[in-house]
Amino acid sequence: MRYHVKKANILCFLLTFMASLLCFFLFFVFAGFSPANAEFNSTFTPINRDLYHSSTALLEQIKALAHRHPDKLTVETIKTENKGYRAEITVATFCSSSRGSDDRSKFRILISFGQHGRELITSELALRILSILSEEQFLPNTNPTSLNSTLDKLVIKVVPLENLNGRKLVEGGDLCERRNGRGVDLNRNWSVDWGKKEKDFDPNEENPGIAPFSEPETQIMRKLALSFDPHIWVNVHSGMEALFMPYDHRNTTPDGSPSQRMKTLLSELNQVHCHKHCMIGSGGGSVGYLAHGTATDYMYDIVKVPMAFTFEIYGDPTASSKDCFKMFNPVDLAAFNRVLNDWSAAFFTIFKLGPLQLDEVGSKASTANLDKWVSIDEYLDGYLMERRNRYGKKMEVLDLGMQEIRTYFRLFLLSSVLLFIMFCSRISKGKSGRPIVSAIAL
Ligand SMILES: [Zn+2]
């Protein structure tokens, strides 16, 4: 009997050892680790402090601008809290005569930047646009008289840094953070199609919060949008170069004339400022993944903003998966200036064409259904780019579902090892005199 117990013990030890080896091997394979890329991932680009302001300095600069140009620019800071979590949002309002900012006959534009913490370049663009509006900086090739006559008809509200708490985390070294200060994605916390999760849902990226508008930042933005009631909304992001219109939660654009006017404006921007290489179309259809509970869908469906957009102003497809600063932001002076020059010019084109577009389309009959406007090629292009753009990770279509498979596989391996250990411990008891059969029989 002892002989059998000993033999079984050795066999069990060998099996456990082999299972552990297999487990470690497969874990590293499935986790995508290898000594080579582990080393690669550890090198990432830090924030270039020569080019980028800190969040505090950026907001101070904007307040100083308003202080120097009280006739054009006013700044307010809106604060709120929820269960001890505090958030504040600074809003700059441009109006060519500050007293006219409540004039409802003016054309109203609301633009938000920095909704995702890691997209620092967007807030730099906000500062650039406000500097041009204050006439401290100038757009090349622009006639100041015609610019002033355009701006006279507008009220522009700029939110330069929607997600200040998330941005502070990024500045503290968490360079890949896109969510707010308590882990909620502010572009999934709105009520249109809220909380729906796609198969590849990753809470580290897209956590929608416990309910629509659970987050103070989203609450402030909703109030601002409902009270200001803009004609144009633009949500400015980075990670790729694209001009999106609704819907994000469906792979179609809305019907009829609203689609037509948005499409016309985006086509113009793509041609003039994007060198025709920006992806355009519905957010859901063009990128290839659906996003639920986004700000732009809410602005279009609920606030009834006639022209609602999401712009993606920069992305580096060559950056490694963990190198978020490089992936979402230009890292050298030339690229930094190019992005700010191109996109500030694009926004001034919107300031000029937006009001005309709305006047013009108002008198036109509803155009054909544009649901199928996004071509299959664009769709497939977007689909192939999907995983990288969404989470900033190098994944392709074949990776769909891999995350789940990995999780199940690890659980399976872990439980196998535990079973072996339990089995061995039962046999060890047999060593103290109990026959092995009794262990099995029990
Ligand atoms: Zn973003």
Boltz pocket constraint, residues with backbone or C-beta under 6 A from the ligand:
constraints:
  - pocket:
      binder: B
      contacts: [[A, 115], [A, 116], [A, 119], [A, 236], [A, 237], [A, 238], [A, 239]]
      max_distance: 6.0
